[in-house]
Amino acid sequence: MGIGFNYAQLKTNDFANNLSYMTSSYYGIYGAQGREIQFRTMGIDLYGKFFITNGARFRPYVGAGVGYNRANLKYSENNQYITGINGIFGNEEYRTSYAQGSISAGSEIMITRNVGLNLEGVYSTGLGNSLSSQNVKNPYSSPDQIRLNDLGSEIIDANALSIFAGMVVIF
């Protein structure tokens, strides 16, 4: 059994802005790439491993885990007056919390009696919908708030496959 803490952040540009609601001054300032989005997430995980064999050198295992995550998406540039349309753009932010599940498989490979390597593959995905979410602006009057809501839903529904390598030390 184990407990884990994770934190991640990412910056990207909103490449999928809908041209039907963008003004020419919006694109004149941000160019074709759209506004920069900041994404931050942190969470806590509980996981367990079941060792298939108890060999001295190779110890393969399978595992499963569940986690709770908080995510925050917002635009870096929040000047609502930059487009000339007061109040439509600026201060958009989306906060959500969601559950995550994971399965894993790997092996501990002992080099000496007390030191070894750990190789592991993990598949993880969001479980269901968000547990809660909050918008800073009304999505019906702020088109970029709708984009953040959509991106938040995509993150919750995303699947991830990770490969880890580490060191095992037995005291």
C-alpha positions in Angstrom: 0.0 0.0 0.0 1.2 3.5 -0.6 0.2 7.1 -0.8 1.3 9.6 -3.4 1.1 13.4 -4.0 1.2 14.9 -7.5 1.5 18.4 -8.9 1.7 19.4 -12.5 1.5 22.7 -14.4 1.4 23.4 -18.1 1.1 26.5 -20.4 -0.3 26.2 -23.8 -2.1 28.4 -26.4 -5.8 28.2 -27.1 -5.4 27.0 -30.7 -9.1 26.1 -31.1 -10.7 29.5 -30.7 -13.9 29.8 -32.6 -13.6 32.6 -35.2 -17.4 33.3 -35.1 -17.1 35.1 -31.7 -13.6 36.6 -32.1 -13.1 40.2 -33.0 -10.4 41.4 -35.3 -8.8 43.4 -32.5 -8.7 40.2 -30.4 -6.7 38.4 -33.1 -4.7 41.6 -33.8 -3.3 41.3 -30.3 -3.0 37.5 -29.8 -2.3 36.5 -33.4 -3.6 33.3 -34.8 -2.6 31.3 -31.8 -5.2 32.7 -29.4 -4.7 33.4 -25.7 -2.2 31.5 -23.4 -3.8 29.1 -21.0 -2.3 28.1 -17.6 -3.2 24.7 -16.3 -2.4 23.5 -12.8 -3.4 20.3 -11.0 -2.6 18.6 -7.7 -3.9 15.5 -6.1 -3.5 12.7 -3.7 -3.4 9.0 -4.6 -3.8 5.7 -2.7 -2.5 2.7 -4.4 -1.6 -0.9 -3.7 0.6 -3.6 -5.3 0.2 -7.4 -5.4 3.5 -9.2 -6.0 2.9 -12.2 -8.2 6.0 -14.1 -7.1 8.4 -13.6 -4.2 11.6 -14.2 -6.1 15.0 -13.1 -4.7 16.0 -11.2 -7.9 12.8 -10.5 -10.0 9.5 -9.5 -8.2 6.8 -8.8 -10.8 3.6 -7.1 -9.6 0.2 -5.7 -10.6 -1.4 -2.8 -8.9 -4.4 -0.4 -8.7 -5.1 3.0 -7.3 -7.6 5.7 -6.8 -7.0 9.5 -6.5 -8.6 12.8 -5.9 -7.4 15.8 -8.0 -8.1 19.6 -8.1 -7.5 21.3 -11.4 -7.4 25.0 -12.3 -7.4 26.5 -15.9 -7.2 30.2 -16.6 -6.0 32.6 -19.3 -2.6 34.3 -18.6 -3.8 37.6 -20.2 -6.8 38.8 -18.3 -7.1 42.4 -19.5 -10.8 42.7 -20.3 -10.5 46.1 -22.0 -7.8 45.0 -24.5 -10.4 44.0 -27.1 -12.5 47.0 -26.9 -15.5 44.9 -25.8 -15.7 45.7 -22.0 -16.4 42.8 -19.8 -16.5 39.9 -22.4 -12.8 38.8 -22.2 -10.8 38.7 -19.0 -10.7 36.9 -15.7 -12.0 33.6 -17.1 -11.1 30.7 -14.8 -12.3 27.1 -14.4 -11.8 25.1 -11.2 -12.8 21.5 -10.8 -12.2 18.4 -8.7 -12.4 14.8 -10.0 -11.6 11.2 -9.1 -9.0 9.2 -11.0 -8.3 5.5 -11.2 -5.2 3.7 -12.3 -3.9 0.2 -12.9 -0.2 -0.7 -13.1 2.2 -3.6 -13.8 5.9 -3.7 -13.2 8.8 -5.5 -11.6 11.4 -4.9 -8.9 14.8 -6.1 -10.2 17.2 -6.5 -7.3 20.9 -5.9 -8.1 22.2 -6.6 -4.6 20.3 -7.8 -1.5 19.4 -4.2 -0.5 19.5 -2.2 -3.8 17.5 -2.7 -7.0 15.6 -1.1 -9.9 11.9 -0.6 -10.3 10.3 -0.6 -13.7 6.5 0.2 -13.9 3.8 1.0 -16.5 0.7 2.8 -15.3 -2.6 3.5 -17.1 -4.8 6.2 -15.5 -8.0 7.9 -16.4 -10.7 10.1 -14.8 -13.6 8.3 -13.2 -16.9 9.7 -14.3 -17.6 13.4 -14.4 -16.2 16.2 -12.2 -17.1 16.0 -8.5 -17.5 19.8 -8.5 -16.7 22.7 -10.8 -16.8 26.5 -10.6 -16.7 29.2 -13.2 -15.4 32.7 -12.6 -17.6 34.2 -15.3 -20.9 33.2 -16.8 -20.2 30.9 -19.7 -23.2 32.3 -21.7 -21.8 35.8 -21.8 -18.1 34.9 -22.0 -17.1 32.7 -25.0 -13.6 32.0 -23.5 -15.2 30.7 -20.3 -16.9 28.1 -22.5 -13.5 27.1 -23.9 -12.1 26.6 -20.4 -15.1 24.5 -19.4 -14.6 22.3 -22.5 -10.9 21.9 -21.9 -11.6 21.0 -18.2 -14.0 18.3 -19.3 -11.4 17.0 -21.8 -8.8 16.8 -19.1 -11.1 14.8 -16.8 -11.9 12.4 -19.6 -8.3 12.0 -20.7 -6.4 8.7 -20.5 -2.7 8.6 -19.7 -0.1 5.9 -20.1 3.1 6.4 -18.1 6.4 4.4 -17.7 8.4 4.9 -14.6 11.9 3.8 -13.6 13.2 4.1 -10.1 15.5 2.8 -7.5 14.6 0.3 -4.7 16.4 0.5 -1.4 15.6 -2.0 1.3 16.6 -1.1 4.9 
